[in-house]
């Protein structure tokens, strides 16, 4: 998983933390169990042990007694290809690895990647990886894992031409878009069905065309490509703020915040030429009793090929779940629910209940064109690649 407290994850947090109080007392209520409400039963596609082997993934586990041992660091991103294969950004081992759905290793990228900040896969099987620190660059690999430096030069050249143009014509916009980054101010990269790339920092989008010749700023809210259309979303004013609490393994209070609850998102659908088709609100109408059990944060909205949308929500109380009994610093947070909405914004149901890193990001939940949900489930000595099939 990406460094769990990486800047990307801080960017992904769209809730407003108003006050932080440290205290210690027992939880006031029992966490609701939503697993019985999931529309389909999840299954393990395959498992990967932690380690340095080709069919393993690296995981740094801080020493429980170290005064400043850092936080756990492991796989930093994952993606699902159009053919259903699973790509995992194995940051600790400096690789992107491709697996078939039964867990067989199909490909490892050559060389070493110094950082896998974000990645995507196009319909040709080419892999695009954002790497570097404050000088973000793009490494491109062919379907066999071989580096493609010519394409990299074209992408970086297009971005550099855009920046020079902004510096000379709109310096204020250059400051807003690049914000000290040398080349690409992005924490996420996505690719649409015709090969256009979208470099996203959740403030601005830099789009580079499928020929890697021209870079432009996509105005308005960030675009997300889906076959046949694009969409963007913005969070609306929350209905209210509520107090949420996080508890450690011994039920002591780790922190408590005021946070936005029952917040809605306005989703805008575009044609490929950028013209607006329609807008919808998620969720539409009154929230159901199930939605009210996980009222915290539409922190991201993702979409499948049917036009159904998914959000990652959490409960009022969450708990640190240690992955090893001898090391409470190696933990995930319980829990998050993946909620599904149809193309009108109506609540469909709970698709999955997951445990994840302390700060969730969009890259811990993926959806394919059919509506199957994927995520990584971290264990004491391995991770499971999970899927909740479409109902």
C-alpha positions in Angstrom: 0.0 0.0 0.0 1.2 3.5 -0.6 3.0 5.0 2.3 0.0 5.1 4.6 0.6 8.8 5.5 1.8 9.8 2.1 0.9 13.3 0.8 -1.5 11.7 -1.7 -3.6 10.3 1.0 -3.6 13.7 2.8 -4.8 15.2 -0.4 -7.6 12.6 -0.7 -9.1 13.6 2.6 -12.0 15.8 1.8 -13.6 15.9 5.2 -13.0 18.9 7.5 -11.2 18.1 10.8 -12.2 20.9 13.1 -10.8 19.8 16.5 -8.6 17.0 17.7 -8.9 15.8 21.3 -6.8 13.1 22.8 -8.3 11.2 25.7 -9.0 7.7 26.9 -12.3 6.0 27.6 -14.4 3.1 26.5 -16.4 3.3 23.3 -20.0 4.5 23.8 -21.6 2.2 21.3 -21.0 -1.0 19.4 -19.9 -0.7 15.9 -22.6 -1.8 13.5 -22.0 -5.0 11.5 -22.8 -4.3 7.8 -21.3 -7.4 6.3 -24.6 -9.2 6.4 -26.1 -6.5 4.2 -23.6 -6.8 1.4 -25.4 -7.5 -1.9 -22.9 -10.3 -2.9 -20.4 -12.4 -1.0 -16.8 -11.3 -1.5 -14.1 -13.8 -2.5 -10.4 -14.0 -2.4 -8.9 -13.9 -5.9 -5.4 -14.7 -4.7 -2.9 -14.0 -1.9 0.6 -12.5 -1.9 3.0 -13.0 0.9 5.2 -10.1 2.1 8.8 -10.3 0.9 11.2 -9.6 -1.8 10.4 -12.5 -4.2 8.9 -12.0 -7.6 5.5 -13.2 -6.5 5.6 -11.3 -3.2 5.1 -7.7 -2.3 7.3 -5.7 0.0 6.1 -4.5 3.3 8.0 -2.4 5.9 6.7 -3.1 9.4 7.9 -0.6 12.1 9.4 -2.1 15.2 6.9 -1.9 18.1 9.6 -0.6 20.5 11.2 1.9 18.2 10.7 5.5 19.4 10.3 6.8 15.9 9.9 3.7 13.7 7.8 5.4 11.1 4.6 3.9 9.7 3.9 0.7 7.7 4.8 1.0 4.1 3.9 -1.5 1.4 2.1 -1.7 -1.9 1.3 1.8 -3.0 -1.3 1.4 -5.7 -3.2 -1.2 -7.7 -5.2 -1.3 -10.9 -7.5 -3.7 -12.8 -6.8 -4.1 -16.5 -9.5 -4.4 -19.1 -8.8 -8.1 -19.4 -9.3 -8.5 -15.6 -5.6 -8.8 -14.7 -4.4 -7.2 -11.5 -1.5 -4.7 -11.4 0.1 -4.0 -8.1 2.5 -1.1 -7.4 5.1 -2.9 -5.2 6.8 0.3 -4.1 9.1 -1.4 -1.5 10.6 -3.6 -4.2 10.5 -0.9 -6.8 8.3 -2.7 -9.3 4.9 -2.9 -10.9 3.7 -6.5 -11.1 0.9 -8.0 -13.2 -1.0 -11.0 -12.0 -3.7 -13.1 -13.7 -6.8 -13.5 -11.6 -5.7 -16.9 -10.2 -2.6 -15.3 -8.8 0.0 -16.3 -11.4 2.6 -13.7 -12.1 2.5 -12.5 -15.7 4.9 -9.5 -15.7 7.4 -7.5 -13.7 8.6 -4.1 -14.8 12.4 -4.0 -15.6 14.8 -1.9 -13.5 13.8 -0.2 -10.3 11.1 2.4 -9.7 12.2 4.8 -7.0 8.6 5.6 -6.0 5.2 4.5 -7.3 3.1 7.6 -6.6 0.3 6.6 -8.9 -0.2 4.4 -12.0 -2.7 3.5 -14.7 -2.9 1.0 -17.5 -4.2 1.8 -21.0 -6.2 -0.6 -23.2 -3.0 -1.6 -25.0 -1.5 -2.8 -21.7 1.0 0.0 -21.4 1.7 1.1 -17.8 2.1 4.7 -16.8 3.8 5.4 -13.4 4.2 8.7 -11.6 7.5 8.7 -9.7 10.0 11.1 -8.2 9.7 13.6 -5.4 8.5 17.2 -6.3 10.0 16.6 -9.7 7.3 14.1 -10.7 8.1 12.3 -13.9 6.4 9.4 -15.8 7.8 6.0 -16.4 6.1 4.1 -19.2 6.3 0.3 -19.7 5.1 -1.9 -22.5 2.9 -5.0 -21.7 6.1 -7.0 -21.2 7.4 -4.6 -18.6 10.1 -3.0 -20.8 10.7 0.7 -20.4 9.5 3.0 -23.2 11.7 6.1 -23.0 10.5 7.7 -26.2 7.0 7.9 -24.9 8.2 9.2 -21.6 10.1 12.0 -23.4 7.0 13.0 -25.3 4.8 13.1 -22.2 7.3 15.1 -20.2 8.0 17.4 -23.2 4.3 18.2 -23.6 4.0 19.0 -19.9 7.1 21.2 -20.1 5.7 23.1 -23.1 2.5 23.7 -21.2 4.4 25.1 -18.2 6.5 27.4 -20.3 3.3 28.7 -22.0 1.7 29.4 -18.6 4.8 31.1 -17.3 4.8 33.5 -20.2 1.1 34.1 -20.5 -0.6 33.2 -17.2 2.0 33.1 -14.4 -0.6 33.2 -11.7 -2.2 30.1 -13.1 1.2 28.5 -13.4 1.7 29.0 -9.6 -1.7 27.5 -8.9 -1.3 24.5 -11.2 2.4 23.5 -10.7 2.8 24.7 -7.1 6.6 24.2 -7.0 6.6 20.9 -8.9 9.2 20.8 -11.6 7.1 19.0 -14.1 3.8 17.1 -13.2 1.9 18.3 -10.1 0.0 15.0 -10.0 -0.8 12.3 -7.4 -3.0 10.3 -9.8 -2.9 9.4 -13.5 -5.8 7.9 -15.4 -6.3 6.9 -19.0 -9.4 6.9 -21.1 -10.4 4.4 -23.8 -8.8 6.4 -26.6 -5.5 6.8 -24.8 -5.7 10.4 -23.4 -3.9 10.7 -20.1 -5.2 12.7 -17.2 -2.8 13.8 -14.5 -4.8 14.7 -11.4 -3.9 16.5 -8.1 -7.5 17.0 -7.1 -7.3 20.7 -7.9 -6.4 20.8 -11.6 -6.2 18.2 -14.3 -3.4 18.2 -16.9 -4.6 16.3 -20.0 -2.2 14.9 -22.5 -3.6 13.7 -25.8 -3.2 10.1 -27.0 -0.4 11.1 -29.4 1.5 12.6 -26.4 1.9 15.9 -28.2 -0.3 18.4 -26.5 -0.9 19.1 -22.8 -3.7 21.3 -21.6 -5.4 22.2 -18.4 -8.9 20.8 -18.0 -10.9 23.6 -16.5 -13.5 23.1 -13.8 -13.6 20.1 -11.5 -11.4 17.1 -12.1 -12.4 14.8 -15.0 -12.4 11.0 -14.6 -12.5 9.0 -17.8 -14.9 6.1 -18.2 -15.7 4.4 -21.6 -18.1 6.5 -23.6 -18.0 9.6 -21.3 -16.2 11.6 -18.7 -17.4 12.7 -15.3 -16.4 15.0 -12.6 -17.8 15.7 -9.1 -17.8 18.2 -6.3 -18.8 17.9 -2.7 -21.9 19.8 -1.6 -22.4 21.4 1.8 -22.8 18.8 4.4 -26.1 18.3 6.2 -24.3 18.5 9.5 -21.1 17.8 11.4 -20.9 15.0 13.9 -18.2 13.8 16.3 -16.4 10.7 15.2 -14.0 8.7 17.3 -11.1 6.3 16.5 -10.1 3.7 19.2 -7.0 1.7 19.6 -6.8 -2.1 20.1 -7.2 -1.6 23.9 -10.3 0.6 23.4 -8.5 3.7 24.4 -9.4 6.8 22.4 -6.8 7.6 19.7 -8.5 10.8 18.4 -11.8 12.4 18.0 -12.9 15.0 15.4 -15.8 16.9 14.2 -16.4 15.8 10.6 -18.8 16.3 7.8 -21.6 13.8 7.7 -24.3 12.8 5.2 -22.5 14.8 2.6 -23.7 14.7 -1.0 -21.8 15.0 -4.3 -22.9 16.6 -7.5 -21.7 14.5 -10.4 -21.5 16.1 -13.9 -21.4 13.8 -17.0 -19.7 14.9 -20.2 -19.3 13.7 -23.7 -15.8 13.0 -24.9 -15.7 16.5 -26.4 -16.4 18.1 -23.0 -20.0 19.1 -23.5 -22.2 18.5 -20.5 -24.8 15.7 -20.8 -26.5 15.8 -17.4 -25.9 16.3 -13.7 -27.0 14.1 -10.8 -26.8 14.2 -7.0 -25.4 11.3 -5.0 -27.2 10.2 -2.9 -30.5 11.2 -4.3 -33.4 11.9 -1.9 -33.5 10.8 1.7 -30.7 8.6 3.0 -31.7 5.1 3.9 -31.1 3.5 7.3 -28.2 1.6 6.0 -26.5 4.7 4.6 -27.0 6.4 8.0 -25.0 3.7 9.6 -21.9 4.9 7.6 -22.6 8.6 7.4 -19.0 9.9 7.1 -17.5 11.3 4.0 -18.1 10.9 0.3 -14.4 11.3 0.0 -14.3 10.0 -3.6 -16.7 8.9 -6.3 -15.8 6.2 -8.8 -17.8 4.9 -11.7 -18.2 1.7 -13.7 -19.0 1.2 -17.4 -22.8 1.0 -16.6 -22.9 4.5 -15.2 -23.2 3.3 -11.6 -21.3 5.2 -9.0 -19.6 4.1 -5.8 -18.5 5.9 -2.7 -16.3 4.9 0.3 -18.0 5.6 3.6 -17.2 5.0 7.2 -18.9 4.8 10.6 -19.0 7.2 13.4 -16.7 4.9 15.4 -13.7 3.1 13.9 -11.1 0.8 15.4 -7.5 0.1 14.9 -7.2 -3.6 14.1 -3.6 -4.9 14.8 -2.4 -7.2 12.0 0.1 -8.8 14.4 -0.5 -9.5 18.1 3.1 -8.6 18.9 3.1 -5.2 17.1 0.1 -2.8 17.6 1.8 -0.3 15.3 1.1 -2.6 12.3 -2.6 -2.1 11.9 -5.5 -1.3 9.6 -8.6 0.7 10.5 -12.0 -0.9 10.6 -14.0 -0.2 8.7 -15.2 1.3 5.4 -18.3 0.4 3.3 -18.5 0.7 -0.5 -21.9 2.0 -1.3 -23.4 1.7 -4.8 -25.7 4.3 -6.6 -27.4 3.9 -9.9 -27.2 6.4 -12.8 -29.9 8.5 -11.3 -28.2 8.7 -7.9 -30.5 6.3 -6.1 -29.0 4.0 -3.4 -28.5 0.4 -4.7 -26.9 -1.1 -1.7 -23.7 -2.0 0.2 -21.3 -3.8 -2.1 -18.4 -4.5 0.3 -17.2 -3.9 3.8 -13.5 -3.5 4.1 -10.6 -2.7 6.5 -7.9 -0.5 5.1 -5.0 1.9 5.7 -5.5 4.6 8.3 -6.2 7.1 5.6 -8.3 5.8 2.8 -7.8 6.8 -0.8 -9.5 6.0 -4.1 -6.8 3.6 -5.0 -7.8 1.1 -2.3 -11.1 0.4 -4.1 -11.3 -0.3 -7.8 -14.3 -1.1 -10.0 -14.3 -2.7 -13.4 -16.6 -1.9 -16.3 -19.1 -4.5 -15.2 -19.4 -3.3 -11.7 -17.2 -5.9 -9.9 -15.5 -4.3 -6.8 -11.8 -5.0 -6.0 -9.7 -4.1 -3.0 -6.6 -5.2 -1.0 -7.1 -6.9 2.3 -4.0 -6.7 4.5 -3.1 -9.6 6.9 -0.3 -10.3 9.3 2.0 -11.9 6.7 0.3 -11.5 3.4 -2.4 -9.5 1.5 -5.5 -10.9 -0.2 -6.7 -9.4 -3.5 -10.4 -9.4 -3.0 -13.4 -9.1 -5.3 -17.1 -8.5 -4.7 -18.9 -9.7 -7.8 -21.6 -7.7 -9.4 -25.1 -8.8 -8.2 
